[in-house]
């Protein structure tokens, strides 16, 4: 991992190779899986903070604008482009459609809540005589990491 971070040019293959090396070390017990998970959580938090910082964004765009719109830098192709475009609509028909969508979403949520709360051992029918079926439920187990 240290070798990967010291490189200025990192290919997708370098990343894959490093991942597989770390995975093997975890499998062999050389690295504790919890230590790996905590380290990744710290990296994710760092990346999220870095990408959200307005100064960093400004400086990065300013640096990129010194080049062409699309350019190669180290082992990457970089492009500047317009993102996050938002439109403001003032249209009565669109407002009506959005209101209908809101109403339907609320009806859907109510129906989902009803189906989740059904007892599983009895037959239940709605007001229209339709047999209701309790919502199926599935889940997995994840490790939640809170940095302090």
N, C-alpha and C positions, 0 to 999 in steps of 0.2 A: 504494500500500500504506500509506504513512504517513497518508493521509487516512482510510483505513478504520480504522486503529488509534486515531486521535484521536476517532472518533465514540463516543458513549455508546450509541447505538442503531444496530445493524447488522442489516440484513435479509438474508434468504437471497439476494435479488437483488443486494445490495451485495457479498456474498461472491462470487457468480457473476461479476459485472462485474469485480471486482478480479482474480479468477483469469484471466479472459479477457484483461484488459489485460496482465498479467504474461506469460501464454502468448504473446501477440503480440510483446512486447518480447524474449522469448527467441528466438522465431522470426526476428525482425529483427536479432538480434545485439546489441541494446542491453543485455541482461542475459545473462550467461554461465549456461548451464544447470547447470553444476556449482555455481556460487554459489547458485542457487535450490535445488538439492537439499540442499546443506549447511545453508542457512537453514531449510528445512523440517525437516530432521533435528534441528536445535537447538530448533525450536518443539515438535516431537513429544516430545523429551526433557524440555523444560520442562513441557509439559502433563502428561506421565506423572508427573513429580516432584510437581507441584502437586496433582494429583488423589489421589496416594497419601499426602500429608502429613496426619497425623491432626489436627493443630491447625487447619489450613485447613478440613478437613471439619467439625470441631466448630464453628468460628466461622461457617461458612456455614450450617449447620443452625440454629444459635442465631439468626442474623439472619433466616432464612426463617420461623422459628417466630413471629416478631413479626407475621406476616401471616396471612391465611387459608391453609387447606390448599393451595388452588390460587389463584394470583394473577398479575397482570401486572406486570412490572417492566421498564422501558425497552421494548424491542421484543420481549420474550420472555414466554412463559407458563411459570411455575415451579410445581412441585408437590412437596410433601413426601410421601413414601410409604415404606412398609416394603420393604426390599430385602434380598437375601442370606439369605432364610429357609432354615434348615437343620433337618432333622429327624433324630432319632436313633431307629433302629428296633431293637427286640429281638424278633426273630421267626425261629424256626427254619426255616420254609419260605422266607422271604426270604433267609436266610443260605445255604440250599441253592441257590437260584436264582443268587445272586451267585457262589458257588463254581463252578457250571456255566458261567456266563458267563466266568469267569477261565480255566477249562480250555479252552473254545472259542476264546477270544482267543489263548491260547498256541498251540493247534493251528493257527489261522489264520496267526499270525506265522511259525511253522515252515514252513508251506506256501509262504508268500510268499517266505521266504528261499530255499527250494529252487528256486522258479520263477525268482527273480532270478539264481541261480547256474548255471542250466542252460547248457550249451554251445549255441550257436545253430545249429550246422551238423550236428547228429546227432539222430536220433529217440530220445527217452528215454521210458520207461514207468514208472509207479509200481508198487507192489506189487500193486495191484488190476488191472493191465493197462491202465490209462488212459494214453493218449498225453499227455505233458506238453508244454506250450508255454512257451517262454521269455517272461518278463514283458516287455511293451513298455515303453519308457522315453521320456519327453518332458521337456523342460525349457526354460527361458527364461534370459535374461541379465538380471541386476539389478546395480545399483550398491550396494555395501555401504559405508556411511559409519560410521566410528568416530570419535566426538568425543574429543579429547584435552584 
